């Protein structure tokens, strides 16, 4: 048989096969969308240990950038990303490490008023890493919600439990009726690309503009938020609620070193008080070299704004590690000497916080000896509060 004959036979056979296959496919039911992955591990036994519940349908979404967030200064200057802590120009002057860390949204707070029966949030995160070995995803990448009670006091409401880079979830439902003010704290160790608050259709909603004259904290990983279980548990956030004032968090993990380049941005903020808490990232030589110049830099531009100098906390195991105890002794002595020298120069409005008891005295205030746990942050806030209260009273 010739090749031409084979082709004449094969053509109709292939056509019949194609028609049969098409009919078979047409007869099959449409493939259903893939189901959400089932909870794994302990979440299968206890759903409260899993990720937050997805957002409800029929919600009205409010983009928080339309009214602004507290903790985001230099608002008139261009930014590489809306939720960056520094304006874009800082990339040219601060170190690369400080710039990269400044892209975390720590310290930012969204305030709003609503009578909604449930509150939802939709946000996209900059980094895929949602948690760290010693810090949960709720702190690194969560959004933490507080509300005022009938006495006007801030009380905790709920926190997201993120399990993906894009989070669209219910924070709280079955809320007591009533119009109230809320504050949502943004992630501590992740950046935010976009964020909206969702409420049921028809609920009253008002975005609340950022308040002026914040308390400005410049510090290290501890100020940045390590290792709080959620964003509202860091001491700047705790103190912001206690004083009912806005806060700017310029904590830079491992890189809070009294840099003049950061000082140049500090002085552009109309602050109620500056808190300089950089010693955990510095040694005695650096403390001696940089404390007075930073204070003079601030005082030149802000002659009357109080400045609070903070000694480093002690490692909670320094009682059994003599080298650490010696380091803290020397660091504290260096800051004390710089402080007293500034007073002798005639610098006014200086305040001082000792570090020995910032985490308490029972060794229970840290996650890893260095970074505070929630108990350590509460204790640190308690030590700082009276000094800040005195500073704020003097600045009024």
PyMOL commands that set and color helices and strands:
alter all, ss='L'
color gray80, all
select helices_A, chain A and resi 3-27+41-44+47-49+64-66+88-92+96-101+137-140+221-224+231-233+235-243+260-266+279-281+284-301+322-345+374-395
alter helices_A, ss='H'
color red, helices_A
select strands_A, chain A and resi 59-63+109-114+119-125+144-148+154-159+166-172+180-185+192-200+205-208+215-219+247-251+273-277+306-310+350-353
alter strands_A, ss='S'
color yellow, strands_A
deselect
rebuild
show_as cartoon
